[in-house]
Amino acid sequence: MNPIAQEMQNIAKELLTSGEVTAVIGWEKGTFWYQSTPVMITSAEEADKLIWDEFCQPNLSKYLLDYRLNEGKVAIFVKGCDARAFNRLLQDNQIERQKAYLIGIPCPGMKDHKQAALVEESAKDSVPLAKVCQSCRYPNPVVYDRLIGSEVTPRATEPDFSDVMALEAMTPDERYAFWQEQHTKCIRCYACRNACPACNCRNCIFSDSKSGWISKDVNTSENQFYAITRATHVAGRCVECGQCEMVCPSNIPIMLMNKKYIKDINDLFGKYDAGIDIDTPTPLGHYKLDDPEEFM
């Protein structure tokens, strides 16, 4: 067992035994060698389930929403993106800071489980990092109550918009055809919404059949409306964890649209990284008299 996992288990046992927390959210090994899935434990005896490896990509902060009404405190392990997501939930008034105990873990980067599924375990060293991890600028937790291990060096200092610029270089017709092809593959399972920490509305319009915004029919037009509406909703709030793309069974490049919004927001309102500073208003969450308004 690696030392990080051992310390995770020890801390979980300590917190649960003392009664300081009522539950601990972490990762356990899944069915396959390339799966490390979220787990919630409520007793010290279950602490041995906790693991830490190169497939602990699932962002755990979203699961705090399931326990926001609970009495007592919940402990949660957070990487850089999990911590940013936690701050986003605080800004959205979805959770209370005093109800969470954050255990930070610097992240060296997680491997792409979809690529791992194509090879044998003996070849796992050949599996590349997940795309979002390859250009991660915040691998270290930005907020925590206790830190495990030593901070790691970020893989990048500036956002990588090369794929967005390639999209922008297309003609309007080419871009339309590209997204038509992608959204035709969508089965509207809503896995992207369910995994995204920025998608935290208590009542989603896409789950309410009476809202009138969208039908249950799965076709390209309806899929496009869903994708654009969701991306617009999380604009300025995306923490770039890539959970949406990670869970998509149709391999749609969802983060490409999210990054396009991030780039546009940076160009219009100045550089902004969601979930870093909870005291700074989100670009689309307030307005200033000198905001750009060329569209008017």
C-alpha positions in Angstrom: 0.0 0.0 0.0 1.3 3.5 -0.9 1.9 5.9 2.0 -0.8 8.3 0.9 -3.5 5.6 1.0 -2.2 4.5 4.4 -2.4 8.0 5.8 -5.9 8.4 4.3 -7.1 5.3 6.1 -5.5 6.4 9.4 -7.1 9.9 9.2 -10.5 8.4 8.4 -10.3 6.0 11.3 -9.2 8.9 13.6 -12.0 11.2 12.6 -14.8 8.5 12.7 -13.6 7.0 16.0 -13.5 10.4 17.7 -16.9 11.4 16.3 -15.5 14.6 14.7 -17.2 13.6 11.5 -20.2 11.3 10.7 -18.9 10.2 7.3 -15.9 10.2 5.0 -16.0 10.5 1.3 -13.0 9.1 -0.7 -12.2 6.6 -3.4 -12.3 2.8 -3.4 -11.1 0.3 -6.1 -13.8 -0.4 -8.6 -14.7 -3.5 -10.6 -11.8 -3.1 -13.0 -8.2 -2.2 -12.4 -8.6 1.2 -14.1 -11.6 2.2 -12.0 -11.3 4.1 -8.7 -14.8 5.1 -7.7 -16.3 7.4 -5.0 -17.1 5.8 -1.7 -18.7 7.0 1.5 -17.9 5.3 4.7 -19.5 5.8 8.1 -17.4 3.6 10.4 -13.7 3.2 11.2 -13.9 -0.5 10.2 -14.7 0.6 6.6 -11.6 2.8 6.3 -9.6 0.0 4.7 -11.6 0.6 1.6 -10.0 3.9 0.9 -7.3 4.0 -1.8 -5.2 6.5 -3.7 -3.9 5.7 -7.2 -3.6 7.1 -10.7 -7.3 6.6 -11.4 -8.8 8.7 -8.6 -10.0 11.3 -11.1 -13.7 11.5 -9.9 -14.3 14.9 -8.3 -15.8 14.2 -4.9 -17.1 17.6 -4.0 -20.3 17.0 -5.9 -21.3 14.3 -3.5 -21.4 16.8 -0.6 -24.8 17.9 -2.0 -26.3 14.6 -0.9 -25.4 15.4 2.7 -25.9 19.2 2.8 -29.0 18.7 5.1 -27.3 16.2 7.4 -26.5 17.1 11.0 -22.8 16.8 11.8 -19.7 17.2 9.6 -18.6 15.1 6.6 -14.9 14.6 5.8 -13.8 14.6 2.1 -10.6 14.1 0.3 -9.8 16.9 -2.2 -7.4 17.2 -5.0 -6.8 20.6 -6.7 -10.0 20.4 -8.8 -12.1 18.9 -6.0 -11.0 21.9 -3.8 -11.9 24.4 -6.5 -15.3 22.6 -6.9 -15.8 22.9 -3.1 -15.2 26.6 -3.3 -17.7 26.9 -6.2 -20.4 25.1 -4.0 -19.7 27.6 -1.3 -20.1 30.5 -3.7 -23.4 29.0 -4.9 -24.6 28.7 -1.3 -25.1 25.0 -1.7 -23.1 23.9 1.3 -21.8 25.3 4.6 -18.1 25.5 5.3 -18.4 24.3 8.9 -20.1 21.1 7.8 -17.1 19.8 5.8 -13.7 18.7 6.9 -11.3 18.9 3.9 -8.3 16.6 3.6 -6.1 17.9 0.8 -4.0 15.6 -1.4 -1.6 17.2 -4.0 -2.3 15.5 -7.3 0.4 14.3 -9.7 -2.2 13.9 -12.5 -4.7 11.1 -13.2 -4.6 8.6 -16.0 -7.3 8.4 -18.7 -9.5 5.5 -17.7 -11.0 5.2 -21.2 -7.6 4.7 -22.7 -6.8 2.3 -19.9 -9.8 0.2 -20.8 -8.2 -0.6 -24.1 -5.1 -2.3 -22.8 -4.2 -5.0 -20.3 -3.2 -4.1 -16.8 0.4 -5.1 -17.6 0.5 -2.2 -20.0 -0.8 0.4 -17.6 2.4 2.4 -17.6 1.6 3.3 -21.3 -1.7 4.9 -20.4 -1.6 8.7 -20.9 -2.8 11.2 -18.4 -6.4 12.4 -18.7 -6.5 15.4 -21.1 -7.4 17.9 -18.5 -4.6 16.7 -16.3 -2.0 17.3 -19.0 -2.4 21.0 -18.7 -3.5 21.3 -15.0 -2.5 24.6 -13.4 -3.9 23.8 -9.9 -2.9 20.3 -8.9 -2.6 21.3 -5.2 -5.7 21.9 -3.1 -6.6 25.6 -2.8 -8.4 25.0 0.5 -8.1 22.3 3.1 -8.1 21.6 6.9 -5.3 19.0 6.7 -2.8 18.2 4.0 -1.4 14.8 3.1 1.9 14.7 1.3 3.9 17.5 -0.3 2.8 20.0 -2.9 3.6 19.2 -6.6 4.7 21.4 -9.4 1.8 22.4 -11.8 2.1 21.1 -15.3 1.2 24.5 -16.8 1.1 28.1 -15.7 -1.2 29.4 -18.4 -4.4 27.9 -19.8 -4.0 25.8 -23.0 -6.5 27.1 -25.6 -4.9 25.5 -28.6 -7.9 23.3 -29.3 -10.2 26.2 -28.9 -8.2 28.3 -31.4 -8.3 25.4 -33.8 -12.1 25.4 -33.5 -12.2 29.2 -34.0 -10.1 28.9 -37.1 -12.9 26.9 -38.8 -15.5 28.6 -40.9 -19.0 28.9 -39.3 -20.3 26.1 -41.5 -17.4 23.8 -40.5 -18.0 24.5 -36.8 -21.7 23.8 -37.2 -21.0 20.5 -39.0 -18.5 19.6 -36.3 -20.9 20.2 -33.4 -23.8 18.5 -35.4 -21.7 15.4 -35.6 -20.8 15.5 -31.9 -24.3 16.1 -30.6 -25.8 13.5 -32.9 -24.0 11.0 -30.7 -25.5 12.3 -27.5 -28.0 9.9 -25.8 -29.1 12.5 -23.3 -28.2 10.3 -20.3 -27.3 13.5 -18.3 -24.2 11.9 -16.9 -22.3 15.1 -17.7 -24.8 17.1 -15.6 -24.9 14.6 -12.8 -21.1 14.5 -12.5 -20.5 18.3 -12.8 -20.0 20.2 -9.5 -21.1 23.4 -11.2 -24.4 21.7 -12.1 -25.9 22.0 -8.7 -29.4 23.4 -9.2 -31.9 21.8 -6.8 -34.4 21.5 -9.6 -32.9 21.1 -13.1 -35.1 22.2 -16.1 -34.0 19.2 -18.0 -35.4 16.9 -15.4 -38.8 18.7 -15.2 -40.9 17.5 -18.1 -43.4 20.3 -17.4 -40.9 23.1 -17.8 -41.5 23.2 -21.6 -37.8 24.0 -22.3 -37.0 20.7 -23.9 -38.8 17.5 -24.9 -37.8 13.9 -24.1 -37.1 13.3 -27.8 -33.4 12.5 -28.4 -32.5 14.1 -31.6 -29.7 16.4 -32.8 -31.6 19.7 -32.4 -32.8 18.9 -28.8 -29.3 17.6 -27.9 -27.7 20.8 -29.2 -30.1 22.9 -27.1 -29.3 20.9 -24.0 -25.5 21.0 -24.6 -25.4 24.8 -25.3 -27.8 25.6 -22.4 -25.7 23.5 -19.9 -22.4 25.0 -21.1 -23.8 28.5 -20.8 -25.1 27.7 -17.3 -21.7 26.6 -16.1 -19.8 29.4 -17.9 -17.6 31.3 -15.4 -18.1 28.5 -12.9 -16.4 25.5 -14.6 -13.4 24.3 -12.5 -11.9 22.3 -15.4 -12.0 19.0 -13.6 -13.2 17.3 -16.8 -15.8 15.1 -15.1 -18.4 15.8 -17.8 -16.1 14.4 -20.5 -14.8 11.6 -18.3 -18.3 10.1 -17.8 -19.7 10.7 -21.3 -20.4 7.3 -22.8 -20.5 8.9 -26.3 -17.0 10.5 -26.1 -18.3 14.0 -26.9 -15.6 16.7 -26.4 -17.7 18.6 -23.8 -14.7 20.4 -22.3 -14.0 22.0 -25.7 -17.2 24.0 -25.4 -16.5 24.7 -21.8 -13.0 26.0 -22.6 -14.4 28.2 -25.4 -16.6 29.9 -22.8 -13.6 30.2 -20.5 -11.5 31.8 -23.2 -14.3 34.2 -24.2 -14.9 35.2 -20.6 -11.1 35.9 -20.1 -11.1 38.0 -23.3 -14.2 40.0 -22.3 -13.8 40.4 -18.5 -10.2 39.6 -17.7 -8.5 36.4 -16.6 -10.6 34.4 -14.2 -10.2 30.9 -12.7 -13.3 29.5 -11.0 -13.0 28.2 -7.5 -9.7 29.9 -6.6 -10.9 32.9 -4.6 -14.4 32.7 -3.1 -14.4 36.4 -2.3 -14.1 37.5 -6.0 -17.5 37.7 -7.7 -17.9 35.5 -10.8 -17.7 37.3 -14.1 -21.2 36.4 -15.0 -22.5 36.7 -11.5 -22.4 40.5 -11.2 -22.0 43.5 -13.5 -20.0 46.7 -13.8 -20.9 49.8 -15.7 -17.9 49.4 -18.0 -18.7 45.8 -19.0 -18.3 45.2 -22.7 -21.7 45.4 -24.5 -20.8 45.3 -28.2 -23.6 42.9 -28.7 -26.2 45.5 -27.9 
